[in-house]
Amino acid sequence: MGGPFLRYLCFSPIITNRRIYNTASQLYCTTVSSITGSKSRDEFISLCSNGNLKEAFQRFRTEIWSDPPLFSHLVQGCILLQSLSQGRQLHSLVITSGCSADRFISNHLLNLYSKYGELQAAMALFNVMPRKNIMSSNILIGGLIQNGHLDNARKVFEKMPERNLATWNALVTGFTQFEFNEEGLDLFSQMHGMGLFPDEFTLGSVLKGCAGLKALNPGQQIHGYATKSGFECNLVVGSSLAHMYMKCGSMQDGERVFKGMPVHNVVACNTLIAGRAQNGCSEGALDHFNLMRMAGFRPDKVTFVSVISACSELVTLGQGQQVHAVAIKDGVDSSVSVLSSLVSMYSRCGCLEDSVRAFLECEEADVVLWSSMIAAFGFHGQGEEAIQLFEQMEKVGLEPNDVTFLSLLYACSHSGLKKKGTEYFELMVNQYKVKPRLEHYTCMVDLFGRCGCLEEAEALVRSMPIKPDGIIWNTLLSACKIHKNTEMARRISEDVLKLEPQDSAPYVLLSNIHASAKSWGDVSNVRKAMRERQVKKEPGVSWLEVKNQVHQFCMGDRSHPKWLEIDGYLKELISDMKERGYVPDTNAVLHDMEFEEKEYSLAHHSEKLAIAFALLSTPAGAPIRVMKNLRVCNDCHTAIKFICEITAREIIVRDASRFHHFKDGNCSCGDYWL
């Protein structure tokens, strides 16, 4: 009998005395409990948690009207179903029922709007809530951060009369998540100064900020605090510490933290694998991937991105294919991030068709995946295909970023498309408002230089708003070598050597330019300068993978077990080549020696040794893939065209600049890249 009166007393908007409200609410809940019973209430909650909102509302409509807290379970059901429309209808019902003043229900509605990016509705609700608490503000801050509105989140934070640890954690995490790492560290410092004790989530976020800044010293201080506070063995903190050290280049410290953790999980394993891959220990990354699987951990998409990247760095196609097979088996091969890694891996291993296949498997490609595929076309010298893909990307409504344009300009440079490259550079700056980085200018200098527009290239370097580095000057110096502009080369070399006096590249390029002009005295002077400054030339190395084993060759190196067979086969091959018109280009030998010595030296360049070994060790008709750390010389480029025709093999060579696909006596670069 007292139900209607108590309901009126509890939820009437004229009740302002909190003590009366609480007393009435307690009396009312007791009465309702006796009417509905716990069994009915549990059944209602079960229906909501299983997403059966319509049935729950129809069967328990009377109880909902008499027990307003049940509205919160309906709201939770809307969140579960991701049904914003039902949530809005429920909000209207809450208002008409007079329950909108209930803070508990309002917080659930606030959570609904915040979770699904309805920030205007969330802000409007927050502003009219008569009794906000810390949780109300925390929910709104979380929603704003989740949608990238960091400034608004900070404004809400600053207006809060009081804050708890969750409030600080939300903001610190938000700033580090969006790579505003300095702001995140500053907030952590303020929090610590106010006497609040950080938990594992605070420490994990702030260590991520240290990793982003590569701030080793603050990271070490936080490590000390974590050790004193007993958090070092915590999975979240331990993984974050290992990540921080590895990002800062301290692999040993990162490995030590990892090994000191009492237990590991997939996140911890991912941290170690990514750290090894990023610090040039790709083989170690693959080793731990195998150990991780043997230990019973199931890799996720983050694991596969790192492991595939490691295969990409090692250029081990066989291992990359095996990892791809595991990704398919584990059901993560359709992830956009994994497919992007596969596109890059197959491209770097010389399998452009597999890159295209991986790209086409993705139904909802993002900018990263499109950019990876554009880069793959460019790396293989297919500039027109890269341009077509870029135009297709624009048509589907994706906005290119700085990486997309870098890949596109690279493609134009490697295909000699000067006009198109210039147009896209202007498009990037004027239409898309992307600020050019040094790498973009380097592509343009390379584009101009290889097309023979050396003065235009030099003018761009000297007029650009960014300070030039050694790479861009070396790019121009390389163009001088191609077009035999000795005068400009001398001038450019002075700028390069001032910037990077210990880099061997400018000395070698200048020496090559003088050698091509038969200026042996100048060659001697360059080499003397290298000796005096203790600059060492990087030796040419070629390698290839046969039956999952990597074989490496250096010029004239006789250490390979099959050296005698390789040498004998090369002699036969060169004899056949000469009968077909091959003439050794002794200009490629940059030493003053007899003709026979020059010819012997040319015959034993590392890529020729690698190709001869591959022809002896692989089935007839199988493509050959060789990698080289330096540029392919003119003589080797010509020789490989003869070899691929004689042996009826496709030979794919990746040098320091690009891929060369040799088939039927031709190269995919059209001899442009010599």
Secondary structure by P-SEA (a helix, b strand, c coil): caaaaaaaaacccccccaaaaaaaaaaaaaaaaaaccaaaaaaaaaaaaacaaaaaaaacaaaaaacccaaaaaaaaaaaaccaaaaaaaaaaaaaacccccaaaaaaaaaaaaaacaaaaaaaaaaacccccaaaaaaaaaaaaaacaaaaaaaaaaacccccaaaaaaaaaaaaaacaaaaaaaaaaaaaaacccccaaaaaaaaaaaaaaccaaaaaaaaaaaaaacccccaaaaaaaaaaaaaacaaaaaaaaaaacccccaaaaaaaaaaaaaacaaaaaaaaaaaaaaacccccaaaaaaaaaaaaaaccaaaaaaaaaaaaaacccccaaaaaaaaaaaaaaccaaaaaaaaaacccccaaaaaaaaaaaaaacaaaaaaaaaaaaaaacccccaaaaaaaaaaaaaacaaaaaaaaaaaacccccccccaaaaaaaaaaaaaacaaaaaaaaaacccccccaaaaaaaaaaaaaacaaaaaaaaaaaaaaaccccaaaaaaaaaaaaaacaaaaaaaaaaaaaaaccccccbbbbbbcccbbbbbccccccccaaaaaaaaaaaaaaaaaaaccccccccccccccaaaaaaaaaccaaaaaaaaaaacccccbbbbbbbcccccaaaaaaaaaaaaaacbbbbbbcccbbbbbcccccccccccc
